[in-house]
Amino acid sequence: MIGIINAFADKSYRGSNQVVIAHEMMHTLGAKDKYDAANLPIYPQGFDAPHRQPLYPQTRAEIMGGRIPISALEVKMPQTLDEVSIGIYTAAEINWPIEVQ
């Protein structure tokens, strides 16, 4: 498999580049994108904590959702891998054990 990643050379992008690289590498394991044409995470698959009350703001991005949902129409790019999780839908796609809490 071949992956093409658009990354930035400036050191200040190191964290966000790592998030993009991790996202693209997850595709090689069978994970599918969980965001729509407007780059908004799809509910519930693209959310880190889809059962959170209130739903917004989320504090982390689901790796295949790509962005942290702040509101129904506002998102932000995670700046480090610490702001990213692998949700249950992605875990199932890549055959990772799912721990029910």
N, C-alpha and C positions, 0 to 999 in steps of 0.2 A: 504494500500500500504506500501511496505517496501523499504527503500532506504539504500544503502550502499555507504559510502563516505570514500575515502582514504584521510585522513588529516594528517598534521604534528603537533607534540606536541610542537615544539619550538615556543616561542612567536613571533619570527620574521616572522612566516608564518601566523599570525592571519589574515591579510588582504586577502592573496590569498586563505586561507581556507574558508573565508566568501564568496568569489567569487564562489568557487567550490560548497559550500553548497547551495548558491542561485541558481546556474545552475541546480543542481540535484533536488531541490525543485520545480523548474519550470516544470520539467517533470511530477510531480504529478498533475499539473494544465492542462496538455495537450500539453506543448511545446515540439517540436522535435529538435534534434541536427541540427545545421546548419554549420557543418564542415565536411570535407572529410576524407578519410582514412589516409591522411598525416597530419591531425589535422590543416589544413588550412581552415579558414572561407570560406564558399561558397558565391560567389557573385550572386545576391545582398542580399540574405536573411541573411547571416551571418555578414554583415557589419553594423556598427553603422550609417555611413553616406554614403550610396551607390551612392548618386548623387554628392558627393564632387568633385570639380575640383581643382587641380589634385586629383585623387582618393587616392593616397598614399602620405604620410603616413596618416593613420587614427589615431585619437587621443584617441579613446575609443573602447572597445570591445562590440559587441552585446552579450548579456548574453548567448545565445545558440550557437553563433559562437565561443565563448570561448577564443579567443585571439585577440589582437590588430594587424591588418594587417599593417606592416611597408612597405612592398613591395609585389610584386606578390608571392614571395617565402619566405619572412621573416615575422615572427610574434613575439609578446612578450606576456607573461602572464600578465594580469592585476594584480596589487599588492593590490588594494583596490576596494571597491564597487563604489568609486567615478570615477573609470575608466571604468565603465560598464553602458550600457543602455539596455532598452528593445525596440527592433526595431518593426516596424509595422507588420512584418510577425509573430513574436512571440506574439505580443499583440493580433492579430486576433485569433491565436490558443488558447489563454487563455481567450478569450472573454473580453478583456479590451477595453474600448473606445479608438478609434484612433483619435488623434487630428491632423488634416491636417494643415501644416504651409505654 
